[in-house]
């Protein structure tokens, strides 16, 4: 089955094409700077173990123009993987926020689209881009079944004691203010991979997704019971540009004493804080270089970053009532051995003991980096949100 997966952002489109049930993509790509001058498309075709990369700079005024160009790349005589867009049978869309309306993968109908639009206020930076991706894909892949996979769906199993805030009940019942959580597709994918690796369906696992955005999830036997992000993606861990957990009194102080308005507070906490605010850099590679040159702020940032993760490991181990494994995933989690070392340091009482040599090695697939006698497995598992979306789409169609 030809499954095309789209991850549409406010100014970008990320995509992969699968011929299911094969889990290896036929092609993938990224459209960047949509609506800006010199938009960029990077398209990769995988054939016979080789990767062919095509990069083009052109003007793409909107998502429709970007997706039209992707359609041309898919069908271009020299590099095309299909002859006609109608050959695409399924389009899987990543939609960031499903609220309480969507707890599972869903075929997109007019009613579903209207509900996604109603959720714009809960994810104003993400859902509009996802919605645009749906609208454009419907025009280009006219014969395909359009399916939505929601980032929040995996976290809909949280018990009420975990997803409610201690504010008057009406704010939940009338306005839907609660913990929703994000990165659910990634957490679900790596938790399932870990459970299969451990050969233990009932495994108690903490998944740690560390990229520019960072979040954690406590997973008990495949069911998510807690997660670090809240109503929006600002809460929880320290991130590339987001502050993570912060005392609400700071917001009041910024407004009442420093004259900030709502937009300025949002910009500060979402775009100017986190590792960027602490060091001047949001990329961990740049921060590591700065630290190696003796920058004390960079060292503090690394320690603070790891400390927050350690605190969540402790609280989630308590919530799970035990711990079989912790999983590092995403750009930083998979590629930064220093972060993993700092997180696992002095955690022997949890059975977490890191093998330094294994931690430094870079190998494909699942890696076990704990010591031989470590009671808790420490795993590095590459995430693949696009593959997870494709698999969920296929699973839904099989059920229908």
N, C-alpha and C positions, 0 to 999 in steps of 0.2 A: 504494500500500500504506500502511495506517495504522500508523505506528510511533510508539510512546510511549517516551520515554527518561527513565529515572529515575536520579538521583544521590542515593542515600540516605546520610545521615550519622548520627551518634549521636543528634542531636536535631533533624534537619532533613531535608527532602525537596526536591530541586530537580528540575524536570521540563520537558520540551518535547515537543510533539506535531507530527509531520510527516506530510504526505500525500506520501510518496515516489513518484516521484523528485524532486519539488520540494524545494529546499534551504531554503526559507523556512518557518519554523515557523508553524503555525496558531494556537497558543497556547503559553504558557510560564508558569512560576510557581515560587514558593518557599514552603515551609511551614517556619516557624521556631519555636523554643522548644517543641518537642514534649515533653510530660511536665512542663512548667512552667505556671504560671499565665499567662493571657493569651497563648496561642499566636497566631501571626499567619500568615495566608495572603495572599500577594500574587499575584494571577492576572491575566495579560495576554492579551488576545485581539487578533489582528491581522487586520483586514478592510479591503480597499480602500485600503491604504496608511495606515490609521489604527490607533492603538493604544488599546484600551479597558482601563483598569486597575481591577480590583476588589480591595479590601483588606478583610479581615475579621479581627476579633479574637475568639477563642473558646477554649474549653477542649478540648485534644486530649491525652488521657492517654497515648496511645501511637501508634506508626506506623500501625497499622491504622485508628485513628480519623482520622488525618491523610489517609491515602490514600482513605478513604471520602469525606471532604469534597472531595478533589480530583475523585473520580469524580462527585460531585454537580455540581461546577462545570462539568465537561466536558459534562454532559447537561442542565444547567439551561435551561429554555425560552428565556429572554431572551438568554443569552450562550453557550449550549452549542454545541459544535462537532460533537458526535455525539448520537445519540438513545439509545444503549445501550452500556454498557461492552464488550459482546461485539463491537462494531464494531472494537475495537482488535485488529489482527492480529499485531503483534509488540511485545513490551516489551523494550527494551534496557537492561540494568543496568550501571552503572559499578561494578566491584568493584576495590578498590584493590590488593590483593595476590593474585597468582596463583601465587607461588612458582615452582618449576621444573615444577609440574604443568601449567600452562596457558601456552602460548606463542602462542596465537591465540584469536580469538573463538570461543565455545563455546555450543551449545545446552544449556540447564540441564536436568539430569536429577537423580534422587535421588542418583546417584553423584557428580555434580558438586557438589551442595549439601554432601554429606558431606566432600568434599575441601576446599571453601571453609571449612567449620567447622574442619578440621584446621589451617588456616592462620591461625586467630585469633591464636595467640601471636606471629606475625610482624607483625601489624597490629592490635593490640588496640583501638586507637581508631577504626579504620575498617572492617575486615571485618565485625564484628558488625552494624553499621548497614546495610551492603550486603546482608548475609544477611537481615536483617529486611525490607528492601525487597523482596527476592525472595519471601519467604513471604507478605507482604501482597498483592503484585501477583498472585500465583497465585490468591488468593481473589477478587480483584475483577475481573481481566481473565482470566476462566476459559478463553476460547477462544484466547487469544493464545499464540504461541510465545515462551517466555521465553529470552532470550539474555544471556550474560555477556560483557562487554568488560573486560579486565583492564588496569589502569594499568601493570603491570609487563611486559606482553607485548612491547611495542616494544623493550624493553631485553634481551630474551632472546637477541638476536644478539651480545651482547658476547662477545669472545673470552675464553678462560679467564684469560689474563694480565691482563685488565681487571677481571674479576668476582671473582677469588680474593683473599682476604686472606692475608698471610704469617704464618699461625698453623698449628699442626699439622693435617695433612690430615684427620684424623678429625673435626674440628669442621665441616668442609664435608660430608664423606661421611655422617656420622652425624646431624648436626643442621641441615644446610642453611645454615650461616652463610656468606654470600657477599654480593656487591653484587647488588641487584635493581633499584634505580632506581624512580622514580615520575614522575608527570605524563606518562606515556608516550603517552596519547591526545592530549594537547596537542602534545607534541614531534613526533609522527607527522603530525598535521594540518598544522602550520605548515611542517615540512620538505617535505612534498609540495607545499604551496602555493608555497614558495620555488623548488623544483626546476622546477615548471611555469612560474613567472614568468621564471626564468632560461633556460627552454627548454634545460635541460641535465640529463638524467636521472642523469648521473654526478657531479653537483655535490658538492663538499665543503662542508658547511654546519655552522655551530654555532648551535644554537637556545638561546635564553635566555628561560626562563619566569620572570617576576618578578611575584609576587603577594604574599600574606601568606606563602605557601610559595614557595620559589625553587629552581630547578634548571636545569642546562644539559645539553645532549647534543651529542656529536660524531656527525654523520651523513654517511656516505660512500656516495654513490649510493643513497640511500634506506635504507641499513642503519645502525642505531645501533651504534657501536663503543666508546662510552664515555659515562658519565653521572655527574653529581656526587653525587646521593643514593646511599646505600648499602644496607645491609640494612633500614634504616628511613629515614624522611624527615628525620632530624636532620642528616645529614652534608652537607658541601659549602658552599654559599653562606651568607652572613649573611641571615637572614629576619626576618619581622615580630616573632616571639617566640622563634625557635630560634637557637641559637648558630652552627650550621654547624660547619665543621672545628674541632676542639678537641683539644689534647693529652690523651691518656688519663690522663696523670699527674695532671692537674687533678682527675679523678674520684677517684683514689686519695687525693689530698690532702684533698679535701672529706670523704671517709669517715674517713680515718685521723686527721686533725688537727683537723677542724672538727666532727666528730660527725654528719655527714649520713648518713641511711639511703638506700636505693635510691630510694624514692618521692620524697624531697626532692631528690635529684640529678636525677631525671627531670623533676620540676616546674621546677627551676631552668633546665635546659638547653632544655626544650621550650616552656615557657610564660612564663618571666621574663627570657629573654636576647634575643639579636638586637637589633633596633632599639629594642625596648621597654626592654631592659636598659641600652642606651647613652644613651637620650634620655628615657625615660618615656612615649614614644609608639610605637605599632606601625604607625600609618598614615602613609605617606610625605607626605601632604598636611599633616598636623599637624607633622611634622618639618621640612618646608620652611618653614612659617610661623615656627616657632621659630628656625630658622637665619637667616631674613631679619631677625629681631629681634636678631641678634647672639649667639645661643646657640652657644658653642664646641663643646659636646657634640654638638649636632645637625650641625654642620659636619664634625666628626670621623666621625660615624656615616655620613654620605653618602660621605665619602672612603674609609672602610673597606669599605663596601658595594660601591662601584665597584672598589676595588683587588682584592677577592677575585674579582670577575667577570673582571677583566683577566688575573689569573693563570691562570684556567681557559681563557681564550681562547688564551693562549700555549701551555699544555700540550696543548690539543686541536688546535691548528694543527699542532703537532709530531706528534701521534698520527695526524692525517689525512694528513700529508705535503703540506700545501697548504691553501688556503682560498679559496673562491669567494664566500661570503657569511656574514654573521652576521645573526641574526633576533631582534628584540626582540618579546616577546609577553606576554599577560596584563595584569592591571590596572596595575601599575607600568611594565612594559615598553612598553605601548601608550600610556600617558598621561603619563609623567613625562619631559619633555625634559632635565631636569638630570641624571638618572641616565644617560641615553644619552650626553649630552655628556661626563660624567666618565669613562665607560667607554671612549669612543672617543678621548679626549684623548691626544696623544703616541703614537699607534699607527700613524703613517704608515709605519713600517718593515714593517708587516703589510699595507700597502695600504689601511688603514682611515682614511678622511678624511671628516669629517662636514661637511655643508652646514648652517650655523647657521640659515638662514632655513627650509629644509625641515624641520629638526628641530623648530622651534617650531610648525609648522602642524599642525592636527588635521583630518584628512580620512578619510572611510570607505575601507575596502578596503586593499589592499597599498600601502604608501608606500616609496619609495626615497629615503633621506635622506643618501646619500653625495654627495660632490662629483662633478662631471662626469668628472674624471680619476682618481677613486678606483678602484684596482684591485680592491678587495674591495667587493662590494655590502653596504650597510647597510640592512636592510629592517625595517619595522614591519608585522607581520602580525597582525590580530586572531585570537585563537584561538577555536575553537568546538568544545568537547569533545562537546557533545550532538550536533551534526551529524556529527562523526566517528564517534560511537557508532552513530548511525542508519545511516550509510553502511556501516559494518562489518557491522551486522546484515543489511542488504540484500545485501551481497556474499556473506555466508555462506549465505544462503538460495538465492542463485543457483547456488552451487556444489553444493548438496545434490541 
